[in-house]
Amino acid sequence: MLRPRILIIEYIFGIYFFLQTLLPHEFSALSCLIGFTILSVNKYLFEGFRVVYLFAVFIQLALIVFTSFYLRLALSILMILSIWFFPIFKYPQTTGKYRVGYRTLHIHNVTTVGIYYPTLQKTKDVEYLPHPRTWERFADIMRFFAQLNKRRSLPKIFFKFGSSFLEHQYLGVNRDAQVITPEDQKFPVIVFSHGLSANIHLYSILLKEWASHGFIIFSIDHDEEIYLNPEDFKSNQEYLERRNDQLNIRKETVAKVLDLISDKKQLQSIFQSQDIVLNYSKLFLAGHSFGGATVGELAVEDKRVTAGVLLLDPWFECCDQNVIFEAVEKPMLSLRSTRFDSAPNLRNWTMKHVKSNTKDGLCLSGLFKNSAHNSATDMMILMPRELSLVGMIYGMKDIEEKVISQNVLTTAFFKTALGFKGAGKGGDNKEKFRDLVLSKYRKDLKEQNVNDTLIVDEI
């Protein structure tokens, strides 16, 4: 069950406002402002600001201006309600038998990689924001979608202010912990490519879940121009060509990471262990949105991708049609969102890709009811109400259900693909692979007492 995280200083603001209401003669306008300033400084230093702080500023000014007891009482109650209305949830507990270790790998002039892996050791945690530009990327993508949807975009500094609380979040991992000895002597591997403007930590709910079940995940950082206003391009085709250029750079980055993890000595140096061995016959690619396009093409082109590919709301419009619609010939889970599915062009590209991969019987595709493009990210629990209000997710009601369902389905896919022997011959293989994944998914989902909202494509 998702539990709200208590931000203590926000509640202290509420108590402070109640004191001003109940003991008005003890607080002059100057003393109110001095006390509010002291609390604000502590809020910034220890918890960071978010949208709730704007309510605090408004309420404090109103308490100074208005003298009505009932109005002041209502405003004090409003502060408490605003904290409740804009929750931050704690991370859900992973369901695998291992803790999650974490290491950072810097490849000079190429990229940074966040490595999630199974461990038994408990060590210090890791700060949630992986680099100083994280908030800028978040601001750029929010403004990009505002432009795309013909909405007014907020100033960039607003996002710096509204997301500073993320600087005080932690990833929920064990920094540089000792990797376990794998049960079959070799670790299955997942290489993950994030969406446009995202980062190596934004999908930690999923990546930690997979690591807790024995996988090693290499989460790759991509830093590229967002192009805030697509209208700056002469045509949509020119815009897509620019994105395709970025896609090719992304593929080169992923390929270089594959080069590195294929080097046994480099791998031993990263983990500081002579016993670390990866199972190169069980290597998956996974990606979200632009990252889905990245791994979708690379799964066809790079023969080192041996185990399968996971696509989360992939954006294929910028892809090379001569590549993306070739059959992957490996297990594939293509999971769309309701939001993307409502855009005919996006749906058509994804479904064409799915159909090109159904002949060998190794493709499972579908979507969760009322899912959004951000349903794959940690923002579902870190900024749920904010995303709901700006239309980035459907609402607050089913967040826990979506988080659990996505964890369970993707883990069921990876585990089933590990043991699957191949398509072989005969029409029953299509049903076999799909049924194996869905059977495991529904069994594990039932154990967690969560409703099944997955709509499976019948192709």
C-alpha positions as CSV (number, residue, x, y, z in Angstrom):
1,M,0.0,0.0,0.0
2,L,1.3,3.5,-0.9
3,R,1.9,5.6,2.2
4,P,2.1,9.4,2.2
5,R,5.5,10.9,3.2
6,I,5.1,13.3,6.1
7,L,6.9,16.7,5.4
8,I,7.1,18.0,9.0
9,I,7.8,21.7,8.3
10,E,4.7,21.9,6.2
11,Y,2.6,20.9,9.2
12,I,4.6,23.3,11.4
13,F,3.4,26.0,9.1
14,G,-0.2,24.9,9.8
15,I,0.4,24.9,13.5
16,Y,2.0,28.4,13.3
17,F,-1.1,29.7,11.4
18,F,-3.4,28.2,14.1
19,L,-1.4,29.9,16.8
20,Q,-1.8,33.2,15.0
21,T,-5.5,32.6,14.8
22,L,-6.1,31.6,18.4
23,L,-3.6,34.1,19.9
24,P,-3.9,37.2,17.6
25,H,-2.7,39.7,20.3
26,E,0.6,37.7,20.7
27,F,1.6,38.2,17.0
28,S,2.2,41.5,15.4
29,A,2.6,41.8,11.6
30,L,6.4,42.0,12.0
31,S,6.6,39.0,14.3
32,C,4.4,37.0,11.9
33,L,6.7,37.7,9.0
34,I,9.8,37.0,11.0
35,G,8.5,33.6,12.1
36,F,7.3,32.8,8.6
37,T,10.7,33.7,7.2
38,I,12.5,31.5,9.7
39,L,10.2,28.6,8.8
40,S,10.7,29.3,5.1
41,V,14.4,29.1,5.4
42,N,14.2,25.8,7.2
43,K,11.7,24.5,4.7
44,Y,14.1,25.3,1.8
45,L,17.1,23.8,3.7
46,F,15.6,20.6,4.9
47,E,12.6,19.8,2.7
48,G,12.7,22.0,-0.3
49,F,9.7,23.9,-1.8
50,R,6.8,22.6,-3.7
51,V,3.4,23.9,-4.7
52,V,2.1,23.7,-1.1
53,Y,4.5,26.5,-0.1
54,L,2.5,28.9,-2.4
55,F,-0.5,28.3,-0.3
56,A,1.5,29.0,2.8
57,V,2.7,32.4,1.4
58,F,-0.9,33.3,0.5
59,I,-2.3,32.3,3.9
60,Q,0.4,34.1,5.9
61,L,-0.3,37.4,4.0
62,A,-4.1,36.9,4.5
63,L,-3.6,36.3,8.2
64,I,-1.8,39.6,8.5
65,V,-4.5,41.5,6.5
66,F,-7.7,40.0,7.8
67,T,-8.9,40.1,11.4
68,S,-12.0,37.9,11.2
69,F,-11.5,34.9,13.5
70,Y,-13.6,32.5,11.3
71,L,-11.8,33.5,8.1
72,R,-8.4,33.1,9.8
73,L,-9.5,29.7,11.1
74,A,-10.7,28.7,7.7
75,L,-7.3,29.7,6.2
76,S,-5.4,27.7,8.8
77,I,-7.5,24.7,8.0
78,L,-6.9,25.3,4.3
79,M,-3.1,24.9,4.9
80,I,-3.6,21.5,6.4
81,L,-6.0,20.5,3.5
82,S,-3.5,21.7,0.9
83,I,-0.9,19.3,2.4
84,W,-3.4,16.5,2.2
85,F,-4.4,17.4,-1.3
86,F,-0.9,17.4,-2.7
87,P,0.7,14.3,-1.3
88,I,4.1,12.8,-1.8
89,F,4.0,9.0,-1.5
90,K,6.8,6.8,-0.2
91,Y,8.3,4.4,-2.7
92,P,6.4,1.0,-2.8
93,Q,8.3,-1.9,-1.4
94,T,10.0,-4.2,-3.9
95,T,8.7,-7.7,-4.0
96,G,11.8,-9.6,-4.9
97,K,13.9,-11.4,-2.3
98,Y,16.9,-9.1,-2.7
99,R,17.7,-5.6,-1.6
100,V,18.7,-3.2,-4.4
101,G,22.3,-2.0,-4.8
102,Y,23.3,1.0,-6.8
103,R,26.5,2.2,-8.5
104,T,27.2,5.1,-10.9
105,L,29.4,4.6,-14.0
106,H,30.7,7.6,-15.8
107,I,31.9,6.9,-19.4
108,H,34.1,9.9,-20.4
109,N,32.6,12.1,-23.1
110,V,29.8,9.5,-23.6
111,T,27.3,9.2,-20.8
112,T,26.5,8.4,-17.2
113,V,25.0,5.1,-16.2
114,G,23.0,4.3,-13.1
115,I,23.4,0.6,-12.2
116,Y,20.7,-1.2,-10.2
117,Y,21.5,-4.7,-9.0
118,P,20.6,-7.3,-6.4
119,T,22.4,-7.2,-3.0
120,L,22.0,-8.4,0.5
121,Q,23.8,-5.5,2.0
122,K,22.4,-2.4,3.6
123,T,24.4,0.8,3.0
124,K,23.9,4.6,2.6
125,D,21.1,5.7,0.2
126,V,21.6,7.9,-2.9
127,E,20.2,11.3,-3.6
128,Y,17.2,11.2,-6.0
129,L,18.4,14.0,-8.4
130,P,21.4,12.5,-10.4
131,H,22.7,15.8,-11.7
132,P,22.2,19.6,-11.4
133,R,20.3,19.8,-14.7
134,T,17.6,17.4,-13.7
135,W,15.1,20.2,-12.8
136,E,15.8,22.0,-16.1
137,R,15.0,18.8,-18.1
138,F,11.8,18.5,-16.1
139,A,10.9,22.2,-16.8
140,D,11.7,21.8,-20.5
141,I,9.5,18.8,-21.0
142,M,6.6,20.3,-19.1
143,R,6.8,23.4,-21.2
144,F,7.2,21.3,-24.4
145,F,3.9,19.5,-23.7
146,A,2.2,22.8,-22.9
147,Q,3.3,24.2,-26.3
148,L,2.2,20.9,-28.0
149,N,-1.2,21.1,-26.4
150,K,-1.6,24.8,-27.1
151,R,-1.5,25.7,-23.4
152,R,0.3,28.6,-21.7
153,S,3.6,27.4,-20.4
154,L,4.9,28.6,-17.0
155,P,8.2,30.4,-16.6
156,K,11.2,28.1,-16.2
157,I,12.0,29.4,-12.8
158,F,8.6,28.2,-11.5
159,F,9.8,24.6,-12.0
160,K,13.0,25.2,-10.2
161,F,11.0,26.5,-7.3
162,G,8.2,23.9,-7.5
163,S,10.6,20.9,-7.8
164,S,13.3,21.9,-5.3
165,F,11.8,19.3,-2.8
166,L,13.2,16.6,-5.1
167,E,16.7,17.7,-3.9
168,H,15.7,16.2,-0.6
169,Q,14.4,12.9,-1.9
170,Y,16.4,9.7,-1.8
171,L,16.4,6.8,-4.3
172,G,15.7,4.0,-1.8
173,V,18.8,1.9,-2.7
174,N,22.1,0.9,-1.2
175,R,25.1,2.8,-2.5
176,D,28.0,0.7,-3.7
177,A,26.7,-2.4,-1.9
178,Q,28.3,-5.7,-2.6
179,V,26.6,-7.6,-5.5
180,I,25.2,-11.0,-4.7
181,T,26.4,-14.3,-6.2
182,P,23.8,-15.2,-8.7
183,E,21.9,-18.5,-8.4
184,D,22.9,-19.7,-11.9
185,Q,26.3,-18.1,-11.8
186,K,25.4,-15.4,-14.4
187,F,23.2,-12.3,-14.1
188,P,20.5,-11.6,-16.7
189,V,20.9,-8.0,-17.9
190,I,18.5,-5.1,-18.8
191,V,19.8,-2.0,-20.5
192,F,17.3,0.8,-20.1
193,S,16.9,4.0,-22.2
194,H,14.8,6.8,-20.7
195,G,12.3,9.2,-22.4
196,L,13.0,12.7,-23.7
197,S,14.3,15.0,-20.9
198,A,14.1,12.3,-18.3
199,N,17.0,10.8,-16.3
200,I,18.6,7.7,-14.9
201,H,16.5,7.8,-11.7
202,L,13.1,8.7,-13.0
203,Y,12.0,5.1,-13.5
204,S,13.4,3.8,-10.2
205,I,10.1,2.1,-9.1
206,L,10.4,-0.2,-12.1
207,L,14.2,-0.6,-12.1
208,K,14.4,-1.4,-8.4
209,E,11.6,-4.0,-8.7
210,W,13.5,-5.8,-11.5
211,A,16.8,-5.6,-9.6
212,S,15.1,-7.1,-6.5
213,H,14.3,-10.2,-8.6
214,G,17.9,-10.8,-9.6
215,F,18.5,-8.6,-12.7
216,I,21.2,-6.1,-13.2
217,I,19.9,-2.9,-14.9
218,F,22.1,-0.4,-16.7
219,S,20.1,2.9,-16.9
220,I,21.6,5.2,-19.5
221,D,21.5,9.0,-19.4
222,H,20.7,10.8,-22.6
223,D,21.1,14.6,-22.7
224,E,19.7,16.3,-25.8
225,E,17.9,19.5,-27.0
226,I,14.2,19.4,-26.2
227,Y,13.2,21.9,-29.0
228,L,10.5,23.7,-26.9
229,N,8.6,25.0,-29.9
230,P,8.1,22.5,-32.8
231,E,6.6,25.4,-34.8
232,D,10.2,26.8,-35.2
233,F,10.7,24.1,-37.8
234,K,9.6,24.6,-41.4
235,S,7.7,21.4,-41.4
236,N,6.9,18.4,-39.2
237,Q,9.1,16.3,-41.4
238,E,12.1,18.6,-40.6
239,Y,11.3,18.3,-36.9
240,L,11.2,14.5,-37.1
241,E,14.5,14.4,-39.0
242,R,16.1,16.4,-36.2
243,R,14.7,13.9,-33.7
244,N,16.0,11.1,-35.8
245,D,19.5,12.5,-35.6
246,Q,19.1,12.5,-31.8
247,L,17.8,8.9,-32.0
248,N,21.0,7.8,-33.9
249,I,23.2,9.5,-31.2
250,R,21.2,7.6,-28.5
251,K,21.7,4.3,-30.3
252,E,25.4,4.9,-30.5
253,T,25.4,5.7,-26.7
254,V,23.6,2.4,-25.9
255,A,25.9,0.5,-28.2
256,K,28.9,1.9,-26.3
257,V,27.4,0.8,-23.0
258,L,26.9,-2.7,-24.5
259,D,30.6,-2.6,-25.5
260,L,31.6,-1.8,-22.0
261,I,29.5,-4.4,-20.2
262,S,30.8,-7.0,-22.7
263,D,34.3,-6.4,-21.4
264,K,34.9,-8.7,-18.5
265,K,37.7,-6.7,-17.0
266,Q,35.8,-3.5,-17.1
267,L,32.8,-5.2,-15.5
268,Q,34.9,-6.5,-12.7
269,S,36.3,-3.1,-12.1
270,I,32.9,-1.5,-12.0
271,F,31.6,-4.0,-9.4
272,Q,35.0,-4.5,-7.7
273,S,34.4,-8.2,-7.8
274,Q,36.2,-11.0,-9.7
275,D,33.1,-13.1,-9.6
276,I,30.7,-10.9,-11.5
277,V,29.6,-12.5,-14.8
278,L,26.7,-11.4,-17.0
279,N,24.6,-13.7,-19.0
280,Y,25.0,-12.4,-22.5
281,S,22.5,-14.9,-23.8
282,K,19.9,-13.2,-21.5
283,L,20.3,-9.5,-22.4
284,F,17.2,-7.4,-22.7
285,L,16.7,-3.8,-23.9
286,A,13.9,-1.7,-22.3
287,G,12.9,1.9,-23.0
288,H,10.1,4.5,-22.5
289,S,8.8,6.9,-25.1
290,F,11.9,8.2,-27.0
291,G,13.8,5.5,-25.2
292,G,11.3,3.0,-26.6
293,A,12.2,4.2,-30.1
294,T,15.9,3.9,-29.3
295,V,15.7,0.3,-28.2
296,G,13.1,-0.6,-30.8
297,E,15.6,0.1,-33.6
298,L,18.6,-1.3,-31.7
299,A,16.8,-4.6,-31.0
300,V,16.7,-5.2,-34.7
301,E,20.2,-4.0,-35.5
302,D,22.4,-5.2,-32.6
303,K,22.7,-9.0,-32.3
304,R,23.9,-8.6,-28.7
305,V,20.2,-8.1,-27.7
306,T,19.5,-11.8,-27.1
307,A,16.7,-12.1,-24.6
308,G,14.0,-9.6,-25.7
309,V,12.7,-6.0,-25.6
310,L,10.3,-4.1,-23.4
311,L,8.6,-1.0,-24.9
312,L,6.8,1.4,-22.6
313,D,4.7,3.8,-24.6
314,P,7.2,4.0,-27.5
315,W,7.3,7.0,-29.8
316,F,8.1,5.5,-33.2
317,E,7.2,8.5,-35.4
318,C,10.8,9.6,-35.7
319,C,12.2,6.2,-36.5
320,D,13.6,4.8,-39.7
321,Q,10.7,2.8,-41.2
322,N,13.2,0.4,-42.9
323,V,14.4,-0.6,-39.5
324,I,11.6,-0.2,-37.0
325,F,9.1,-2.5,-38.8
326,E,11.5,-5.4,-39.1
327,A,10.6,-8.3,-36.8
328,V,12.7,-8.3,-33.6
329,E,12.4,-12.2,-33.5
330,K,12.7,-12.1,-29.7
331,P,10.2,-11.9,-26.9
332,M,8.6,-8.5,-26.8
333,L,6.2,-6.6,-24.5
334,S,4.7,-3.5,-26.0
335,L,2.8,-1.6,-23.4
336,R,1.0,1.6,-24.5
337,S,-0.9,4.2,-22.5
338,T,-4.4,5.3,-22.9
339,R,-3.2,8.9,-23.6
340,F,-0.9,7.8,-26.4
341,D,-3.5,5.4,-27.7
342,S,-6.0,8.3,-28.1
343,A,-3.8,9.9,-30.7
344,P,-4.5,8.0,-33.9
345,N,-1.1,8.7,-35.5
346,L,0.8,7.4,-32.4
347,R,-1.4,4.4,-32.1
348,N,-1.0,3.5,-35.8
349,W,2.8,3.5,-35.6
350,T,2.8,1.4,-32.4
351,M,0.3,-1.1,-33.7
352,K,2.1,-1.5,-37.0
353,H,5.2,-2.3,-35.0
354,V,3.3,-4.8,-32.9
355,K,1.8,-6.5,-36.0
356,S,5.3,-6.9,-37.6
357,N,6.3,-8.8,-34.5
358,T,3.3,-11.2,-34.0
359,K,4.2,-13.7,-36.7
360,D,6.7,-15.6,-34.5
361,G,4.3,-15.6,-31.6
362,L,6.6,-13.8,-29.2
363,C,4.9,-10.4,-28.8
364,L,2.4,-9.4,-26.1
365,S,0.9,-6.0,-26.4
366,G,-1.8,-4.0,-24.7
367,L,-2.5,-1.1,-22.3
368,F,-3.8,-0.4,-18.8
369,K,-7.1,1.4,-18.5
370,N,-6.8,5.2,-17.8
371,S,-3.0,5.1,-18.1
372,A,-1.0,8.1,-19.1
373,H,2.4,8.7,-20.6
374,N,3.8,9.5,-17.2
375,S,2.4,6.3,-15.6
376,A,5.8,4.6,-16.3
377,T,7.7,7.2,-14.2
378,D,8.3,7.9,-10.5
379,M,6.3,11.2,-10.9
380,M,3.2,9.1,-10.3
381,I,4.1,9.1,-6.6
382,L,6.3,12.2,-6.3
383,M,4.0,14.7,-7.9
384,P,0.7,12.9,-8.4
385,R,-1.8,15.8,-7.9
386,E,0.3,18.3,-9.9
387,L,0.4,15.9,-12.8
388,S,-3.3,15.3,-12.5
389,L,-4.2,19.0,-12.5
390,V,-2.2,19.7,-15.7
391,G,-3.6,16.6,-17.4
392,M,-0.4,14.6,-17.4
393,I,-2.2,11.7,-15.7
394,Y,-5.8,10.8,-15.4
395,G,-6.2,11.2,-11.7
396,M,-5.2,10.1,-8.2
397,K,-7.6,7.3,-7.6
398,D,-5.8,4.4,-9.2
399,I,-2.2,5.4,-8.8
400,E,-1.3,2.5,-6.5
401,E,-3.1,0.0,-8.8
402,K,-1.1,1.2,-11.9
403,V,2.2,1.2,-10.1
404,I,1.7,-2.4,-8.9
405,S,0.2,-3.6,-12.1
406,Q,3.1,-2.3,-14.2
407,N,5.7,-3.7,-11.8
408,V,4.0,-7.1,-11.9
409,L,3.5,-7.3,-15.7
410,T,7.0,-6.2,-16.7
411,T,8.6,-8.5,-14.1
412,A,6.4,-11.4,-15.4
413,F,7.5,-10.6,-18.9
414,F,11.2,-10.7,-18.1
415,K,11.0,-13.9,-16.0
416,T,8.9,-15.7,-18.6
417,A,11.3,-14.6,-21.4
418,L,14.2,-15.9,-19.5
419,G,12.8,-19.4,-19.5
420,F,11.2,-19.4,-22.9
421,K,12.9,-21.7,-25.5
422,G,11.9,-19.9,-28.6
423,A,9.1,-19.7,-31.1
424,G,9.7,-23.0,-32.8
425,K,7.1,-24.2,-35.3
426,G,3.3,-24.4,-35.0
427,G,0.6,-21.9,-34.3
428,D,0.3,-22.7,-30.6
429,N,3.5,-20.7,-29.7
430,K,1.7,-17.4,-29.9
431,E,-0.8,-18.5,-27.3
432,K,1.9,-20.3,-25.3
433,F,4.2,-17.2,-24.7
434,R,1.3,-14.8,-24.2
435,D,-0.5,-17.2,-21.8
436,L,2.7,-17.9,-19.8
437,V,3.2,-14.1,-19.3
438,L,-0.4,-13.4,-18.6
439,S,-0.8,-16.4,-16.3
440,K,2.1,-15.3,-14.1
441,Y,1.0,-11.7,-14.2
442,R,-2.6,-12.5,-13.1
443,K,-1.4,-14.9,-10.4
444,D,1.1,-12.4,-8.9
445,L,-1.5,-9.5,-9.2
446,K,-4.1,-11.6,-7.3
447,E,-1.6,-12.2,-4.5
448,Q,-1.3,-8.5,-4.1
449,N,-5.1,-8.1,-4.1
450,V,-5.1,-5.6,-7.1
451,N,-7.7,-5.5,-9.8
452,D,-6.6,-6.4,-13.4
453,T,-7.1,-3.4,-15.7
454,L,-4.9,-4.7,-18.5
455,I,-6.5,-4.6,-22.0
456,V,-4.6,-7.2,-24.1
457,D,-4.5,-6.7,-27.9
458,E,-6.0,-9.6,-29.8
459,I,-3.9,-9.7,-32.9
